[in-house]
Amino acid sequence: MALPYTNTTKDMQMPASQLRLGIAGLGRAFKLMLPTFAQHPRILLAGAADPRLEARQRFTREFGARAFASVEDLCADPGIDAVYIATPHGFHVEHVLLAARHGKHVLVEKPMALTLEDCDAMIAAAHSAGVRLLVGHCHSFDAPYRLTRTLIESGRFGRLRMIHALNFTDFLYRPRRPEELRTSEGGGAIFSQAPHQVDIARLLAGRHVRSVRAASGNWDPARPTEGAYSAFLAFDGDIQASLTYSGYGHFDSDELMGWIGEMGNPCDPAQYGTARAQLRDVKSPEAEAAIKNARAYGSGPGQPAAALPAAYNHFGFFLASCEGADLRPMPNGVWVYADTEKHFEALPPPSTPRGEVVDEFFNAAVGGIPPLHDGLWGRTTLEVCLAILRSSLEGREITL
C-alpha cells in the first residue's frame, strides 16, 4: 500500500543541492504546507518535533525520518539544515532563537511574532548565527501577486496610485483552541489574517507604509476576538490602500474569484454555512480544541497525497489602480483593464503548490540570494498589523 506522502526524491536523481528540512510543529499549518514540502525537489523532510506521539510516529513511518518530542532536540540534530517553525504564535520567538543557536536556517510562519521586540531578537539571533530567516507562508509569495507587481514595475500603465483589497471568509468559525480566540495570545483576524493582506499590499506598492487608520469588529461574544477589520494605509509616494477583511462566515468572497478557494482548488458554493453549523453542537472549549486537533497531521486515518491544485493560492479580491490601468490578480493570472481594452495576462499552471515559498527559502539558504520575505520584512508587516490594532483601540491615525 502506497504511503500518503513520501520523499519521492530519494528514488530519483537528486538535484545539485537539497535542503534537509526539520518541522517544528505538526499541526494544521504543516498539514497545509505538506504537499509543498513533499513534492518540491529541493526539499528533503529530515525530521520533526511535536508533543503528540501519534504525529511523531506517523511522520517517521511516512518519511523515514526522526521525530522528537521537543523542538530543542530537533534543532540539535546535525542531520537538519533548516527548520520550519509552525508552532503556535506565542512560541515563534523561542523556537527561532533555538534554531539559530544551532546554526539552522529558519522559515517561520506568520505572524513572525507578537511584539516588535521579539522580532528584533529573532533578527539579531539569525544575523549573529549567520543563518537566513524568512517569514511565511504569506500570500505575497503567490505568483499572481508577483506578476501584478512586475506589471506595475514595467511602467506600461503609469504610476500605481491606489490598492483595494476585500476578503470575506468563515475564519472565525473554524475549530479553535482557546488561545486562538484571545487577542493577547495572538488570536483573531488581525494577527492571523491581516499579515496576508498587508504583505500583498506592501508588495504591490513597493513603498514604505507611512500611516494606518483602522477599525476592527469584535461582534460575537462567543468568539471574543477581532473577527473583522477595515484599514486605510498611506504609503510613501502618495499611494493609498484600503484593506477589508471579515471572518464571520456570511458572504464568501471566493464568489469574486470564480469559486476558486484560497488554496487554489474549486470550492462548492452549496456548502454555505458549514463552518458555523459544525460548531452548533460543540459544548465546551475542550470539545472544540479536540475537533481542531483532529484536523492536525497525525490524527485519524492517513490521507491520500493531495492532487496538484487547479490554480494558484490567493487571498481574495485585490485591485491595483495605476494611472493607465486597473490590475486585478486572479488565481491563474492577472486581468488588465487599460484605457481602450482589457486583456488577461495568463500564468502557466503551478507545478508545486506554494512552490514559491520553497524557491525563495532555498535560494536564500543555499544560493545566498537575499530574500524578499526576510526578518525585516516580517517585522514591518507586524508593525502595520499592530498599528491596525492600536488605531482601532484608540480611534486615531497611527504614524509609523
Secondary structure, DSSP 8 states (H G I E B T S, - for coil): ---SS--GGGGS---S--EEEEEE--SHHHHHHHHHHHH-TTEEEEEEE-S-HHHHHHHHHHH--EEESSHHHHHH-TT-SEEEE-S-GGGHHHHHHHHHHTT-EEEE-SSS-SSHHHHHHHHHHHHHHT--EEE---GGGSHHHHHHHHHHHH-TT--EEEEEEEEE--GGGS---GGGG-GGGT-SHHHHTHHHHHHHHHHHH-S-EEEEEEEEE---TTS-S--EEEEEEEETTTEEEEEEEE-SSSS-GGGGGTTB-TTSSB--GGGTTHHHHHHTT--SHHHHHHHHHHTSTTSSS--------SS----SEEEEEESSEEEEEETTEEEEEESS-EEEEE----SSTTHHHHHHHHHHHTT----SSBHHHHHHHHHHHHHHHHHHHHTS-EE-
